Amino acid sequence: MSRKQHKNHQQNGKPKTDAKKSGSGKEVIKLQNGKTRTHKIQANGKLNNNNNETVHLNGKHTHMNGSAHHHLNGRANGKHMNGGINGGAHHHTNTGRANRKHNGVNGFCRNGRTHKSSGAEHSVLLSRLSLLSGIVIALYIGYNYAVYLNTLNENRLWFSNIKEVEREISFRTESGLYYSYYKQLLEAPSISQGLVDLTQDNVTESWRTINVLERFNVYQEVILAVLYKTLPFVQDHLKPIFFYIDSVFVLHGMYVVALYCTAWLLSGSWMAGVLATAFFIFNKGDSTRVEYTIPLRESFGFPLLYLQIALITYYLKPTTSTRRQLVTLGGILLSSFFFVLSWQFAQFIFLLQAAALYGCTALHMVPPNKVTRLLQVQAVSLILFCILQFFNEMIIGSLVLSFIISALIDIKLQGSKLLPCSIGVRLGRLLLHIIFVLGLAVVINMFIKFAINLDADQHIFKFLLSKFHWGNTRDFDALMYLSNGAFEFLPLDTFTRLTSTLVFPVYATMLISNLVILAIAVFQNWKYYSRQEEAKKDDDTEVPIHQEGTIHLLSHRPELVYHTIQSVFFGIMALAVMRFKFLWTPHMCVLAAVGICEYSVWEAVLAKFGSKSEITVQCVRHMAAIIVFCALLSIVLPDVTAELEKLMEFYDPDTVELMNWINQQTPKTAVFSGSMQLLAGVKLCTGRRLTNHPHYEDKELREMTRKVYQYYGRVGPEEVHAIHKEIGTNYIILEDSICYSRSDPGTRLPDIVDITNQHLYDGATEESEPGLKRPKAPRFCDQIKYELVEYTRHFRKVFENKTFRIYQVL
């Protein structure tokens, strides 16, 4: 470098350096901080090192050999080569704005890979045509999936032909409770009056007045009710219940579009999107349960979550411009907000996501500033939701909010640059930072809960401890969760089904490969900075000048790093709690499709056979996707066709008879007690007041449920009567399917009541269950059938059919 060039470089705003040539053909650059760095000098005056890195101090450069290149100042114009799994070239700018030429539009390019050709305009035209085709196919799949769900619902229930009460009964358990608020808003004189009624509700829990908007995630019902009442053309063509279910099905159409776009963004090919949606749709038994529980909170939550994940994928791509990053952050905020608004378990999924994002930056695989913004977006969405839920304490005291705070503090303390140190020290620092974040999160969470006196979420920790046999395994709340099949460990036959449709083997291969490559990339990154540490001790050590995070295999795939770590967390959650397989399986479908269509994988494979043509790689990877798609169709098409041809009808005459009797024979102010699942339907179909219900997130409600369930235990009629007179119950509904359940001993509801009463349950002995004693009274729900005088003086049977018995409390 001449003195004139050096002077011009200083005038361009760069750090001042003193450079001189050494006698050994090297140039020693003295930095402003007094340190020196030595590089070989080529005849053309460029700085060169042993890593094939070329650095131009005037801010302009060309790059032909695929090695790393960087800009120290000015505007960079370059062709961004593929930074895939096999470690292509990487390109970063320190300051200024980088203008990159990409063979694609809006980030849907092939991982940023472009090639100069004489037919540039023709290439751009093909690129735009491919983009347009991909968008049209995405919309086509989304629309037809929504129609497919509607068809399945119609074929299974004959939904359009059955009575309204039968349609409502088909919304089982808590689904019926949530839909009842939509119905209540539509029946109110006005939306404003309906909202006031929801904030002063004494129907859902007869023994106290609650704010439904604070306690439950029912804002989606509010939004749908407002839309229905303000859109006359909708009222003219659709009944309220059809508008409701059609809206959910449309939302799930958006769900598959989000999966499609995520796979497209990760692989650079919309064929991966087609394959991902095919995996999802043809594994619907393990990927969604919207078909059977339409108003369930996850039916609204999962589409919004995967929309957010698709936007995060685009945001993390290095090729996304600053302006588009800001727009994408807005979309992430909106989708995150509506996600937490729609589902009470969203905070736990956010915790997994926050942990994955923190892991990305702790390993220095994703820029800290991007992770910081994403964590801040999560925090803002939680705070906005907390405000909208009238400062719900469960959100304020949530573990995810505490974790986000501790993670942001740690990222701030670490700074944006990776300081040089040895690999051993680096590993030790990583472990210390993880321990610090987890410990600080627990401390913050405990402090917040102590400050606001929060203990409503203790049942979750009791459940987790009992599940792994660490806590009180005889706790009523824990046993209620453990007896529910949705909260069991993930059954092994799940993997058998997913293997039969090709998803799991491809996914497992992709995930393991990504984890291995991630480990190598982390080691490469650490090794580079370890060499910097060595360079401090020896001024003659040659160290390549690299921008942070550009010297490893995944330099240009931060979005793939995020998905890899995120999938591990989703998998752990699904393995522990079966209900969350509906969180993991969609992500499994996306990564399996990406694994089949990944460009760099096929590029590496074909290179082994001496083929390096881009056209060949493109043809092979798309041909592989087509072959897998056809194989999948050959496996599932017979079952799918048979399912579409199978016509059934809703049939539950006993429940219909029960609801009709309640409507006709009891006053509207009557208070009913029964199983949580049944009472949700009672509220929906009859509007009667309840003692308990399926939304199990409140401590007082859980205690009330334990009390009213004594009629399934071995207690006397006087005790049951006293309990229900105290809370104002008028009628008790007993179900023979519960009283005489044939489930496994210890998991039946009567057994759970016995255990919490410290009574031996049916089939248990004092040796097998130490600490439990033999009860003195017979089982209430059975003994009351015989109408003995000690029972008839307190209860009078007023209704009975094959399934239900109703007793009036005297």
N, C-alpha and C positions, 0 to 999 in steps of 0.2 A: 504494500500500500504506500503510495507517495505521500509526501507531507501535505500536498495540495488536496489530495483525496481525503486525508485525515482531517484537515481543517474544514472541508465542506461537510464532512460527516458530523463534526461537532456543531456546525451551524444548523444542521437539520434537527437539533434537539436531542441528540443521543448522548449517552454518558461519555465523558471525555476519556480517551485512552492515549497512551503513549506507545507507539509501536516501533520496533527496530528489528532488523534482521540479525539473527545469530549466525555464527560462522558455520553451523551445521546444516544450513539450508532451511532454517525454521524462523518463524517470526514470533517474537515475544510481545504480547499485548499487555500493557500495564493498565489495569482498571483504575477507576477513580478511588476505589477503597484501598488501594495500595497492593492488591493482589495481582498476580501475573498469570497468564495462560499462554501456553506455547502451542503453535500449530505449524505444520509443514507448509511451505510456500510452493505453489506450482509456477511454472514459467509464465503463465498468463497473469500472475498477480493475485490469483484467488487463494483464499485460505482453504486448506484441505487437511483432513485428518484421516486416521486409519479406518474410519467408519463410513467412508465414501460420502461424507456430508459436505456440501458446498454452501458457503455463506457469502452473500454479496452485501456489502455495507451500504450500497446506494439504494437498497430497497427493491431492486429489480433482479430477476434471475430467470434462468431456464433450467429445466430438469429433464434429463433423458434416461437416466439409468435406474430409476425407481427407488433411489435412496431418499432419506429424509431431507426436507428443505424447509427453511423458515425465513420470515421477513422481520427485519429489525425496525423498519420504518417505512412510511409511505404506503402507497396503494399497491396491492399485489394482484397481478393478473396471471392466473395459472390454471392448468387443467388438473383437477383433483382426482388422483388415481384411487383405485379401490383400496380401502383399508379393512378388508374382511378378516375372516378367522385366520387365514394363512399369512397375515401380516404384510399387506401391501404398503405402498408408500404413504407417507402422512404429510400434512400440510397445515401449518398454523400461522397465524399472524400475531405479532406482539402488540403493535399499535396500528392505527389506521384501519381502513376498511378493505376487506378482501372481496374481490369480484371473481367468482369462480364460474366456469362454464360447465354446465351439467347437461347430460343427455336425458332430460326429463323435466317435468314441471311440478311445482309445489312440493318438492321433496319426494315425489313418487318416481324417482330415478333409480337406476340400478346401483344403489349404494354410492352414488356420486361418480360412477365410472363413465368417462367419456373418451372417445377416440377421434382424433382429427381425421377427417376424410374429405375428399373432393366434393362429395354429395352432402354437405352440411345441411342445406335447406331440406333435402329429402329426409335426412335423419331426424330433423326437428319435426317435420310433418308426421313421420311415423310415430315419433314419441308422443305427440299430441293426440294422434289417433288411438294409440294404446291407452293413454290416460282416459280419453273419453269412453273407450270401450270398457275399461275397468270400472268407471263410475256407473255406467249404464247397467253393467252386470251386477254390481253391488246393489243398486236400487231394485233391480229385478228379483234378486234373491231375497232381499228384505221384504218386499211386497208379497211374494209368494209364500214366504215362511209365515207371515201373519195370516194369510188365507188358509194355509195348512193347519195352523193351530185352531182357527175358527172351525174348520171342517172336522177336525178330530173332536172338538168339544160338542159339535152338533151330532156327530155320529155316535158318540158315547152316551149322551143324555137325551137326544132329540130336544135340544134346548129350546128351539123355536116353537115347539108344540105343547110342551108341558105347562102346567099351571104356574102362576107366579110364586105361590108358596113353595112349590117343588123346586123352582129355580133358586129360591133363596136358601132352602134346605141344602142344596148341593154345595153351598159355600160352607164347608165343614169347619169346625173348631174356631180359631181366632179369625179366620177369613170372614166368617159371618159377623163377628163383632165389628170389624173395620168397615165392612160394607154397610152396616146399620147406620153409621154416621153419615154416609153419602145419602142414604134414603131419608134420614132425619132432616138433613139440610134441604132436600128437595120438597119435603112435606111442610117445611116451615113457611110462614107467611111471606118471609123475605130472607135473603141470604144473611143480612145483618142480624135479624132476629135469630136465625139459626145459629150464627156464630156466638151470640150472647148465650143461647141455651147450652152450647157446648162448653162454654167457660163456667157455667153454673149448673152442672149436671148432677142430679141425684137419682138417676135411673140406673146407670151402670153399676153403681155401688149404693144401695139403698140406705145404708147406715151412715153415709156422709156425703157431702157435696164436693165434687172434684172438678178440676179444669181439664177437660178432655184434650185440649190442644197442648197442654203442658205435659200430660201424662203419656199420651200415645202419639205415634207418628201417623197422623191422619190428614196432613196437609194435602196429600194427593187427592183424598176424597173431597176436600174443600175446593181444590182447583177444578176437579171434574164437575162438581155440582155447580160451581159458578159458570163454567163453560156451557153446561147443559141448559141452565136457566137463562143465559144471555144469548143463546144461538137459536133463534126460532126455527130455522130450517132443520136443525138437528132434532128438535122436539117433534117436528112434523113427520120425520122419517124413522126415528128410532125411539123405542122405549128406553127409560133410564138405565135399566139393567143391561141392555144390549150396547148402549153407548159406553157403559163402564167397561165391559169385557172387551169390546172392540178397541178401546183405548189401550188396554193392557197388551192386546195382541199387536197393535201398531208399535208400541214401545219395544216389544220383543223383536219386531222386524228391524227396528233400529239397533237392537242388541246384536243381531248377526251381522249387520253392516259394520258395527264397531269392531267385531272380531275380524271381519274381512279386511278392514283398513289396517288393523294392527299387523296382521300377517303380511299384508302388502308392503307396509312401511319397513318391516324387519327384513324382508327378503328381496324387495325391489321388483316383485312380480305379482300381478293380480291373480295369477294362477294359484299362488299360495293362499290368497283370500278365498277363492272358490273351494280349495281343498279344506281349509280350516272350517268354513261354514258347513261343508258336507260332513266332516267329522262330528261337528257339534249337533247337527240336526239328526243324523242317523245314530247318535248315541244319546238321544234325548232322555232316556231313562236314567242316565247318570249325569246329565249335564243341566237339566232343568226339571222343575215340577210344576210349571205354570199351568200345564194341562189339567192338573187335578186341584190346584189351590190358586185360583186366579187372583183373588184379592190379597194373597199373602204379601207381607212387606218385601220379601226378597224378589217378588215378581216385578216390583217397581225398582228395587235397589240394584240388582245385578246389571240391567241394561245401562243404568247411569254410571255404575262403577266401570264397566268396560268401555264406555264412551270416554271416561276420564283417562283410562289407561291408554287408549288409542292416542289421545291428545298428548299425554306425557311422552309416549314413544316419539311422536313428531317433534316435540319440544327438545328432547334430548339429542336428536340427530345433529351432528356438527354442521351439516349443510343448511340448517334452518337459519334464515337471516334474523337479525336483531328485531326488526319490525314484526316479522311473523312470530317470533318468540313471544313478544308482548301480547299479540292477539291470541296466541295459543294459551298463554297464561290466563287470559280472561275466560276462555272456554273451560280451562281446567278448574278455575274457581267456581264457575256456574255449575258444572257437572258435579264437582265435589260437594257443593252446598246442597244441591237437590238430592244427592246420594244420602248424605247424613240426615236430610229432612225426611227421607222416605223409609228408613229402616233403623230400628233400635240397635241392631248389631253392627251398624256401620262403623262405630267407634273402634271395635275390635279389628275390623278389616283395615281401617286406617292405621292402627298400631302396627300391623304387619307391613303395610306399605311404607310407613315412616321408618321402620327398622331396615327395610330393604334399601331405601334411599340413603339412609345414614351409612349402611354397609358399603354402598357404592362409593361414597366420598371418603370413608375411612380407609378403603383400599386404594384410594386415589385413582379410581377408574372413571369417575364422573366429576366435572368441575364443581368445586364447593359452592360457587355462586349460584349455579343452577339448582343444586340440591337445597340450598338455603331458601331460594324463592319457592320451590315446591313445598317445603315444610311450612313456610309462612302462609302459603295458600291453604294448606290443610288447616292450620290454626285459625285463619280468618273464617273459613267455612264453618268450623266448629263453633266459633264465637257468635257468628251471625245466627246459626241454628239455635244456639243457647238463648240468644235474645228473643228469637221468634217463639221459642218454647217457654217464654216467661221466666227466663233464667233458671232453667232446669238444672238442679244440683247434680244429677247424674252426669251431665256433660262437663260441668265445672270440675268435678272430681274424677273425671275419666283418666285412666292411665295414659291414654294416647296424648292428651294435652300436656301432661307432665313430661312425657318422653320427648315431645317436640321441643319443649322449652330446654330440656337438658341437652338435646342434640344440637340445637342452635348455639347454645353456650359453648359446647365443645368445639364445634366447627369454627366459631369465632376465635377461640383460644388457639386452635391449630394454625390459623392463618390460611392464606390461599396458596402458599408455596410449600413444596416438600423440601424440608431442610436436609442437607447431606448428612448421612450417618451410615454405619455398617448395617448389614441385613439383620444381624442378631438384635441390635438396638432397635431397629425398625419394628421387628416383631414384638419386642417387649413393649414398645410405645403403643402399638396397636391394641394389645391386650389391656394395657392400662387405660387407654381412652374408652374402650368398650366397658370396662368395669366402672369407670367414672360416670359414663352416661347412664348406665343401668342403675347404679347406686344413687346418683343425683335424682333420677326420675322417681325412684321409690321414695326418697326423702321429700321431694316436692309434693308427691301425691299424698303422702301421709300428713304433711303439714296442711294441705288444702282440705282434706277430709276432716282433720281435727278442727280447723277454723270454721267450717260450715256444718260440723256435726253430721257428717254423711256416713250412713251405714246401709243404704238401700241396695248396694251392689254386693253385699257380702255373700249372697247366695251363689254367685258365680264362682267365687274363690272356694266356697265350701264344696261346690260340685267338682271343681278341678282337683282339689285335694282328695276327695272321696273317690274319684275316678281312678286315681293312682294309689289308693289305700294309704294316704298319708294323714288324713284327718278323721273326723267323726263320721264313720260310715253309716251311722244310724240317724243322721240328721234328716228331717222331713223334706226340706227343700232339695238337698242333694239326692235323696232317694227318688223324688219326683222327676228329676232330670235323668237320673240313671235308668229309671224304668221306661223312659221314652226312647224308642228305637232310634230316633233321629240323633241322639246324643251318644250312641255307642261308638266303639272304634270302627273304623272303616272295614267292612267285610272283605275277605280275600277274593270272593267271587266277583267283586267289582273289577279287579284286574283281569280276570278271565274274560269278562264281557268286553272290556276295552281292548284286550289283545285280539279277540276274535274279529274286531273291526279295524285292526291294524294300528290303532292310535297309540296304545301304550308302548309297544316295542320301539316305534319310531321316536316317540317322546323321550323314553328312557335313554336311548342312544344319543339323542340330541342334547339332553340335559347333562349327561355324564361327560360328553365331549366338551360342552361349553364350560363345565366346572374345571376340567383339566386345563383347557386353554386359558381360563381365567386365572388359575393358579400360576401358570407359566407367565402370563402377562404381568401379574403382580410381582413375581420374582424378577422379571426383566426390568421393571420399573425401579424396584428396590436396588437391583444390582447397579443400575446406572448411577443412582445417587450415592451408592456405596463407593463407586469409583471416584465420584467427586470428592468424597471424604478423603480418599487416598491422595487425590491430587493436591489437597491442602498441605499434606505432609511432604510432597515431592513436586516441586515446581516444574520438573521436566516431564511429569506424567501428562500424556495427551488425553484430553477429555473432549468428546464431541459436544459442540454447542447445540443443545436441544431446548426447545420450548417444553415446559413441564408436561409430562404425560404423553409424549409423542414417540416413545421409544419402545413400545410393547405391541403385542399382537392385536390388541383390541383398542388401539389408539383412536380409531374412527368408528367404533361400534359401542359407544356408551349406552345406547338404548338396548343393545343385546345384553350387556352386563346387567342392567337393571332387571330385565325380564328373567334372566337366569337366576339371580338372587331372589327375586320376587316369587318365582315358581317354587323355589325350595321352601319358603315360608308358607305359601299356600298349601303345599303338599303336607307339611308338618301339621298344619291346622286340620286338614281333611283327614289325615290318618288318625288324629286324636278324637275328632268329632265328625261323625258320618254326615251330619247336616251340611258341613262345609265342603263336601265333595262337589257340590254345585258351584262352589267358588273355584275349585282347582281344575275340574275337568275342562271347562272352556279354555283356560290358559294352557292346559295340556294339548288341546286341539290346535291352538295357534302355534305353539312351538313345534309340534309334530309336522304341521304343514310347512313351517319355515325350514325345518331340517331337510325336508325333501326338495325344496326349491332354492336352497341356499347356493348362491353363485360361486362363492369361494370354495365350497366343498367340492362341487363338480369341477371347478377349475383345477384344484389340486389333484383330483382323481384322474382327470384326463391328461394332466401333465405327466403323470407316471407312464402313460402310453404314448408320449411324444406329441400329443395334440395340444396346441396352445391357441388355437383359433377361437376368437370370441363367439363367432357364429356357431361353431360346434358346441361350445359350452352352453350357449343359450338354447340351442335345439335339444341337447341332452337333458338339461334340467327341466325343461317344459315337457319333454316326452316322458320323463320319470313321473312328473306330477299327473299327467294324463293317464299313465298306466296304473298308478295307485288309485286314482279316482275311479277308473273303470273296474278295478278289482274290488273296491269298496262297494260300488253299485251292484256288482254280481253277488256280493255277500248279503247285502241288506234289502235289495229291491223286492224279493219275494215276500219278506215280512212286512215291509212298508205297504205293498199293494194289498196284502191280506188285511192289514189294519184299516186301510181306507175303505175297504169293501165291507167291513164288519159294522153292522148297524145295531145299536142297542138303545135302550130307553131307561130313563131314571125310574127307579121303583123303590120306594121306601114308605109303604102305606102306614106303618105304625107311627113314624115321626110326623107324617102329614096329619094323621088322626089326632095326635097329641097337640099339635099347634092349633088345629081347628077347635079343639075342645077348650083350650086356654083362651082363645079369642072370643068364644061364644059364652063361656060359663064363668069367667072370672072378671072382676073389675079391673080397669086399666091401671089402678094404683096398687094392685096386688104385688106382693114381694115373693119371688121364687128362689128356692135353693136347690142345687143339684150339682152335677159334675160341671167342671169348667167348660168342657167342650160343648155340652148340651145347652148350657145357659147362654152361650153366644148366639146360638140359633133361636132361643126363646126371645132374646132381645130383638133380633132382626125380624122375626116373623110376627111377633105379638106386641113388641114395645113395652113389655112388662118390666118391672124393676127387679134387680138381681142382688144377690148377696155376694157373689164372686163371679169371676170370669177368667179367660185364658191368658190375659196379659199379666205375666207373672213378675213384673219388674219393681213392685212396690212392697216394702217390708210389711206394712199393716195388712195389705191384701193377702200376702202369703200366710200371715198368722190367722187371718179370718178363714182362709181356705182350710187350714189344718183343723180349725174348730168345727166348721160346718161338716167336714168329712167324717165326723165321729159317727154318723149314722151308718158308715161302712165298717166300723170297728166293733169290738166286743165291749160295749158299754150299755148301761141300763136306759130305759125309756125316760126316766126322770132327768138324767143328765142331758140327753139329746134335746128334750123339751125345754129345759132351762136355757140352753145355748140359743135356741132359735126364738124363744120368747124375748130374750135379751136383745137380739139384733132385729126383731120385728118381722121375722119370716111368717108368711101366710101359708105357703105350700112347699112341700118337699117332693122332689121328683127322684125316685129311686129307679135304677137301671139294673135289670137282672144280668145283663152282660158284664157288669162290673161286680155285682154281688157274688156271682157264681163264675167268675173268670177262671179259665183253664190255662192261663199263662204260667210261666215258670214260677215256682214258689219263691217268695221274697221280692218279686217284681210287680205283683198285683197290687192294685190300690188298697184293698182290704188288708193285705199283708203289710204295706207301708204304714197304714194307720196303726196296726197292731205293734209294729216295731217301735214307732215313736211313742206309743203308750207303754212301752217296755213289756208288752205281752208276747207270748209265743204265738207265731202265726201257724196256719194250717200246714202240717208236714214237718214242722220244726220241733226239735227236742231241746231239753236244757243242756245236753252235752254239746250239741251242734251250735247252739246260740246261747252261750253263757251270759248271764246278766238279765235275760228275759224270764218272766214268770208266767205261770198259767193264769189266764183271766178267770174272773168269777162270773161274769155275765156272758150270755150267748151273743152271737153276732146280731146286731140290731136289724140290719136290712133283711135278714132271713127270718128272724123271730117275729117281726111285726106282721108277717103274712098270715099268721095263725090267729090274729085278732084276739089275743088274750086280754083280759080285763085291764092289766097294768099298762097295756099299750093303747087300748081303745079309749081310756080316759084322757089321753093326751093327744091322740092322733086319730083322724077319721079318713078312711080311704074314699076318695071321690072319683077316681079314674083308674082304669087298668086295661091294658091290652097285652099282647104277647111280649112286648119289650119294656114297657114303662108302667110304673105305678105312682100315682100322685096321692099324697096324704095331706090333709088340711091340719094345720097346727091349731089345736083348741086352746 
